Amino acid sequence: MPQKRSLPVRLLAFVWSAINGTRRLILNLVFFGLLAVILVGISQDQVPQVPEGAALVLNLEGKLVEQPRDIDPFKMLAGGADDEQEIVIGDLLKVIEAAAEDDRIAGIVLRPGGVQGGSAKLELVGRALARFRDSGKPVIAQSGWYSQGPYLLATFADEIQLNTAGTVAIQGMGMYRLFYKDLLDKIGVKTHLFRVGKYKSFAESYYLKEMSEPAKEANTALLEDIWGRYKATVNANRSLPEGLLDRNLAQLEAALEEVDGDFSDYALANGMVDSVLTSVQMRDQLFERFGAKADDDSKFNGIGWEDYLGQMLPEIQLPGRDQVAVVVAQGPILPGDQPAGTVGGYSLSKLLRQAREDDQVKAVVIRVDSPGGSVFASEQIRQEILALKAAGKTVVSSMGSVAASGGYWISANADRIYAQPNTITGSIGIIGIIQTFEETAKTIGVNMDGVGTTEMAGLNVFKPLPDAFKRIMQMNLNKGYADFINLVSSARGIPAEQVDEMAQGRVWSGTAAKELGLVDELGSLDDAVAGAAEIAGLGDYDRVLIEKELTPEQQIIREIMKNAAIEMPESGNSRLMSLLKQSVLGPLQQQLTLSDPQNAYMLCLECSEL
């Protein structure tokens, strides 16, 4: 029987429970009281209406995502939440499509200066803008600064306007990373690497001083492919001078000397923009094109895209009608129950199981936007996909900006795989990494000792790894790689030897992957949904999104964030810091989340959103 606690201990426990319960009650009352005040304030404002002859204003500040992250309301109130803004690409595409058919909308004002996202996502938005232009309505791009991604989007406009003090900054594409071997050697950290696939290079930062030749070979081929498509798209939209986007520094210097170092004049002279204007002139032109607001003649006649989205009627789903379900797998793949923005082995499997048990759902499209991650979690998700197929339901994979390594593992068994031409995919390989600190411990005078029942029980990071353990780790990865090869071979109908040749951890573009047979079709999420319906033999059907249910607090916060969209001023410095964070800290943050129970990963850290 358990030992009964003493009376003083029970009293203290009771007092603490009462204090803690009161604390939580007060915190909840304050929190929901604050939310109530905010909601009342929002509801008192007049809901924005769509005026006649208005411009749809696309102020794009933030990162294009497939689904928004979960928001912790308490962290947000305490100022601890990440302040990175997000733009749900599905919402943005829906708005542009609806506006093309809306007689009240006379055109689009595109302000892409702060948008982030891979070229695959940006091109999707660009194609939507092109379809909008087909309706006979203009698209006018305005910005004080066009970096490479925003400029790709701007080229789909009828007219590109640049501020007189601005520039168009096209730097090309690269894959660079920090290498830590010298630092780790100095502090006595030993890196034990286990891998299969000569191109599987995400751990090179820890055991090499520079990028390996195989990594350079593979990355160069990928960059040339993605960069070639970028140039082809831009040149098709703008008819730029031959070789303009590939100029070296000497050529750029000479060209800038001809315009006295004026970057805006350089952009204008080379046809990169149509006009160079002050902010005042840009604003005046909008008044000339669209007029002033009826209720406020100090503002031009326009409506923000978030406000327009709020005016759109929700899609009506008929009871008993067949459905094609979309399940989003966005972010690194991790074990367990994970929030939106990451792919949880348990949480995503639960959503797939929900689709399997729903009789209305006849087909499932998995929208994959992930560089991979945990081997265990990836396999857990794949097993649920096999269960879906065994239940007689069609499964289609739709690849976004990135669907590599573990992202490809969970896609391979789909009945059909769609990718975009500039999707980054492949990276079929497995890697394991363990770092030990025995030399570091000696340096700082720390020693670990103790007893255990087995040799395995004594393994720890302050002792050298036994050779037998190293062989076991490599054996495990060899088995995992063989499983990966056989999985792709069986699922795609490609001989295992041929899969092995194209695998080895190498990364491919969507176009190259289709040529190799790793994907079936090039197309968007809409194409994948239509394809899933076709395979399932569906005529009329509803498209539904199956996602993790939000708590009431998160639902309220999300609505507030939608209704409190703020037009942020453009800042070259803030954009530079955001890009620095994304390129330097992003890979490190991903590595810090790795938690596979066997220290084995199907992950492609070099698969940044190009």
N, C-alpha and C positions, 0 to 999 in steps of 0.2 A: 504494500500500500504506500502511496506517496506520503511523505512526511508533511504534517500540518504546519503551516506557517504560524509563527508566534503572533500574539495580539498586536504588539507595536508594528510589526511588519505589515499586518493586514490593515491597520489604521492608516499607515503611511501610503499603502497602495490605494486605499479608498480615497484619501485626500488628493493624491496625485491624479487619480482617474477623474475626480470631480473638477480639479483645476484644468486638466487637459480638455475635458469635455466642454467646459465653459469657454476656454480659449478658442476652440474650434467653432463653437456656436457664435461667439462674437465676431470672429473673422468672417464666417459665412454671412452673417447679417450685414456687416460692413460691405462686403464684396457685392452681394446681391442688391443692397441698397444703392451702391454706386452705379451698378448696371441699370437699375430702374431709373435713376436720374438721367443717365445717358440716353436710354431708350425713350423716355418722355421728351427729352430735348430734341431727339431725332424726329419723333412722331409729330412734334409741333411745327417742324419746318414743312413747308409745302413740298410735296413729292415732285421732283422735276418732271415736267412733261416734255414730249418731243415737239418742238416748234416746227412750223412749216418752213421748208427751204433751208433747214439747218445743216450745219457741218457736223459730222460725227468726229469727235476729237479723240485721237488715240495718243494719249500721254503715256508712253510705255517706260515706266521706271521700275525696274526689278528684273527678276529672273523668270524666264519662261519655264513652267513646270507642268507635269501631267496632272498632278493633284496637289492641293495645298498641304503644308505640314500641319500636324496637330498643334494647337496653341494651348499652352498651360496658362490659364487665366491668372493664377497667383504669381507665377513668374513674371507675367507681363506687367501686373500691377507693381511688383517689386522692382521692375526695371531689369530683370535678369534674362528676359527672352531675347533671342537673336532678332535684330531689327532689319534683317534683309527682307526686302519686299518681294512678293511673288506674284506672277501673272499666270493664271490657269489658262493654258493655251486653248483648251476646248471652249472656254467661255469667250475668249477673244475671237476665235474662228466663227463661233455661233453669231456673235454680234455683227461681224463683217458680212456674213452671208445674209442675215436678216436685213441689214441696212441696204443692201443692193436691191431688195424688193420693196423697200419702204419709200413711198412717194414723198414722204416728209423730209427725207434725207437727200440733200443736194450734192454732197461730196464728203470726202474724208480729209481731215487735217492730221497728218502723221507726224508725230514728234518722237522719234525712236532713239534719241540720244542716250537714254539710260537703260536700254533693254540689254539683257544678257541671255545667252542660251546658245546651244550648238547650232551650226549652220543648217542642220536638218530641221530643227524647229523653226528657225528664222525663214527658211525657204517655204515651209508650210504656210506661214503667215503671209509671205510674199505672194504665193500662188493665190491665196484668198483675196489679196488686194488686186491681183490681175483680173480675177473673175468679177470683182466689184467694178473695175474699170470697163469691163465688157458691157456693163449695164448702161454705159454712156455717161457715168458720173466721174468727176475728176478726183484724183488723189494728189494732194500737195504735201510734200515733205518739208519740214522746217526744223532746223537745229543750229545751235552754235558750234557744234562739234560732232563730226561723224567718225567714230572709230570703225574698225573693220566689220563687226557684226551689224551694228546699226546701219552702216552704209549699204550692206547687202540688202537689207530690208527697204531702204530708201530708193534703191534702183528700180523697184517695182512701181514707183509713183510716176505720175505724168510730169511732175515738176519737182526739182530738188532745189530748195533755197538754203543758202548758207549765210551765217552772220559774217559781217565784214571783218570781225576779229577772230573768226573761226578757222577750222582746217578740216580736211579729210585725211585721216591717218590710216593708211593701209600698209601694214608692216609685213604681211605674209604670215605663214604658219610655221610653228616650231614646236619641238618637244624638248624641253630642258628641265633638268631637275638638280637638286643639291645632292652631293655625295659626301657621306659622313665617315668614310673608313679611317682617314687620318685622325679625326677627332675621337672616334671610338677606340682606336689603337692607343691614343694618348691617355685615355681614362681607363684602359684595361678591359673594355667590353669585347667579348668574343661573339661573333655572329656565326651560327651554324645553319647553313642553308641546305635545304633538300628540295629538289625540283625535278620535273620531267618536262622537257620542251626547251630547246636552246634559245627560243625567242621569248621565253617567259621571264621578264626582266624587272618586275616591280620591286624586287628586293636588292637590285644591284647597288642602290644607294648605300647599303650597309656593308658590302664586302668588296666593292671596287672603288677606284678613285675617279673613274670616268666611264662613260657609256661604252658597253661592249660593242664589238663589230657586228654581231648578229642583230643586236637591238638597233644599231644605226641603220643597218640594211633594211630591216622591217619597217622602222619608223619613217625612213626616207620614202619608201614605196607608198606607204599610207598617206603621208603628207602630200606627195606629188599627186596622188589620186584625188584627195579632198580639195587641195588647193586648185587643181585643174578644173574641178567642177565649179568652185567659187568664181574663178576667172571667167569661165564660160558663161555662167549665169549673169555676172555683172556686165560683161562685154555684149551679151545678147540684149540686155536691157538698155545699155547706154552707148554702145558703139564707140568705145574708147580707142585712143591711138594704140597701135600695135606695140606691145611690150611695156605699156605704161605701168602696169601693176607689178612688173618684175624689175623695175629700175634699181640699180645699185646706188650706193651712197654718192659716188662720183657723178653719176648721171642726174641724180636728184639735186645735188648741189649746183650743177651747171644750169639746170632748168629753173631753179629758184633764183639764181643770179639774174636771169632774164626778166624777172618780175620784181626785182629789188627785195627778194626775201619775203614777199607777201604770200603767205600760204593760201589765203582765200582767192587771190588772183591766179595762183598756180592751179587751183582746182577748177576755176572758171575757164581758164585758157585751155585746159586739157579736157573739157567737156564732162568733168566729174559732177558738176552742178550746173544748174541753168541760170541762177542769178545769185548775186552777192548783195545782201541787204542788211540794214540795221534792224534791230528788234522792233523799232517803231514802224519801219517800212513794212516789215512782215505783218505786223498787226493791222496796219492800215489796209493792206491788200485783202485781208480776211473780211474786213468791213465792206470793201468794195464787192467781193464775191458773194458774201452771204448776208450782208446787212447787219443791223444791230438787233439785239434782243428787244422784243416788244415791251417787256417790263423793266428793262434796264439798258438805256441806249449807250452806256459806257462800256458794254461788253458786246462782242460780236455774236451773231446768231449761231450758237453751237451747243452741243450736248456731249458731255464726257461719256466714254464707252461704258464705264461702270454704271452710270445713271441709266443709260440706254438699256443695259442688260437687266436692270431692275424693272424696266417697263415691259419686258418680254413675258408673255404668258408661258407658264410651265407646260411641258409636253404632257398631253393626256394619254394615259395608258389604259387600254380597255381590259376589263376583267376577262380572264380566260384566253387572252390572245397570246400567241407564241412570242417568245422573247429571245433576243440575242444579248447576252450579258457581257459587259466589259469589266474586267478586273485589272486594276493598275498595279504593276510591280515596279516601283520607282525607288532608286537609291541602292546603297550597298545591301547585300543579302546577309542577314544575321540570324542566329538561332533565336527561338522564342517568340514572344509576343512583342511586336515592335510598332511604334506609331507611324502614321503616314509620313512619307519622306524617306523611309527605310523599308526594306522588305524583310518581314519576319517569317522564319520558317513555319512557326505555328500560326501566326495571325493571317498570313496569306493562304495557307492551307485551309484555314477555317472559312475564308471567303469562298474558296473554290468548292469546299464541301457544301456550303450554303447553296451555290449554283447547282451542284449535283442533286441536291435533295429537293429542288424546286421544279415541279413538273412543267411549269410554264417555260422554263429556260431550256431551249433546244440546242443552243450553241453558245460557246464561251470564247471571247477574244481576250487574250492576255496582252495588255499593253506593257511591253518591257522597256524600261529605260534605266538600265542597271549595268555597272561594270563587273558585277559578280560579287563573290565574298565567300562565305562559309560553305565548305563541301557538304557538311551534314545538313544545313538548312536548305541548300539547293536540291539535294536528293529528296528531302522531305516534301518539298513543293512538287517535284517531278512525280513522286508517287501519287500525289493527289490528282495530278493531271491524268495519269494512267487510269485512276479510278473513274474520272469523268468520262474518258473514252470507253471504259468497260461498261459504263451505264448507258451507252448508246448516244452520247452527246458529242457534237462536233467541237473540236478545240483548234483555234487558230492563234498563232502568235503574231503580234504586230510590234515591230521594233522601232523605237524612237531614235533619239540621238545616239544612244549607246546600248548595245545588248551583247556584251562580251563575256567570255569565260563562264561564270555561273549563270549569267544572264542568257547565254546560249544553251547551257545545260537544261534550263527549265523550258526552253523553246523547242528543243530538238524533236520531241515526240509529238508536236502539234501536227494536225492533219495538213496544215499549210502554213508556211512562214512568209510573212511580208516584211520587207525592209525598205527604207528610203535609200536613194542612191548614195547619200553621204552618211548613212548610219555606220557606226563603228562596231564591228562584230568580230566573231572568231575568238581568238585568244584561247584556243583549246589546249589547256595544259594545267598542271597543278604545282603548287609550290608550298613549302613549309619553311618556317623560320623560327629559330629559338636563339635568344641571346643569353649568354651567361656572364656572370660578373665576378668570377673567382679572382682575377687579377686586380680588379677594382677593390674587392674586399681586402686583399692583402695590403694594398696601398694605403687604405684608410684605417687599417688595424681591426678589421672585423673578421670573425671566424664563426662558422656554423658547425655544430656538432650535435650528436644525439644518437639514438638507437631506433631500429625499426625491424619489423618482422621479415621484410623482403628487401632485396636490392632496389626494387622500384620505389619502395617507400622512402628511400634515402635520396632520391633524385631531387635536386633543387638548383636554382640558378646561381648559387654561390659555390658550386662545385663543377669540375669539368664533366662534360657529357661522356658517358662510357661509349666505347666504340660499338658495342653490341646494340645499344639504344639507337645510335646513329643508323646502323644497318636496318633496324626495325622500322625507323621512321622512313627511310628511303624505300624499303619494301612496301610500306603502306602507300606511299605516293605512286610507286610504280603500278601497284594494283589499281589505284584511283585513276591514273592516266589510261591504263588499258581499258578500264570500264568506260571512260569518256570516249575513247576511240571506238569501242564496240557499240556504245550507245548511238553515236553519230552514224556509224556504218549501218546499223540495223534500222534506225529511224529514217535515214535519208536514202537508203539503198545504194550506198557507195562502198566499194571494197575497203576493208580496214587499212590495207597498205596505202591506198590513195588518201584516206583520211589522215593517216599518220604524216604523210608528206606535206599536206596543207595545214596541219595542226602545229605541233611544236611550240604552242603559245603564240603563234603569229596572229597579228591583227589585220583585218581586211575592211575595206569599204563595202557598203551594201551592194554596189555595182559589181565589185570583184567577187563578193560572196555568192551572188547569183550565178556568175559565170562558173564558179567552182561547185555549184550545187548545194551550197550551205543554206540558201534561201530559195523560195519558189518564185516570188513575185516582188516587183518594186512597186510600192504604193503606200498610201497613208492609212491612218486608223479607219477612216471611212471606207477605204477600199477593202480593208481586212474584215470589217463588219459585213459589208456586202458579200464578200467571198465566203464568210462563215454561213450566212443565210443561204447562199447558193449551194454549198456542200450539204447543208442540212435539209435542203429541199423546201425552204420556207418561201411563201408568197408574201402576204402581209404579216408584218411582225413589228414589235416594239423593241427599241434599243434601250437597255437599262444599265445603270452603273451600280455595281455591287461594291460597296466600300465599308470600311469599319465605321460603326455607328459612333457619333460624337456624344459626349456627355452634354446635358443641358447647358452647363457653363460654357463649354466649347462652342456649342451652336450659337449661343448669344454673342460670344466674342467674335465669331466668324461673321455674323450679320453686322455687328458694329464695325468691324474692319472693312466690310464691303461698303457700308454707308458713310464711312469716314475717310474715303480715299482722298489723299492730299496731293495736289500738284506740286511736286518737289522742284525747286530751282536746279537748273543744270550746273554741275560743278565738275570741272576737269580733275581737280584734286581728289574729290570724293570718288569719282569713277576710277581714277588710277589706284586708289587704296583698295577699292572693291576688287579690281582685277588682280592686284597684288595678293590679296587675301585668297582669292580663288585659285591662283596659280601656285602659290608657295605653301599656304597653310592648308588648302583643300586636301591634297594627298596625305599630309601628315594627320589631319583629322580623321580621314578614312582609316588609316592604319591604326589609330588609337582605339577604334571601335571593334577591331578584329577580336572575335571571341569563339572561334570554332573549338569544340571540345578536343579535337585531335591535332590542333595547330596546323590544319591543312586548308588551303584556300584556292579557290578558282576565282582569281581577282585580277583585274587589269587596271592598275593605277595610272598607266600612261594613256588610258582611254579617256582623256579629258574631252569635253564637248567642243570639238573643233568646228 
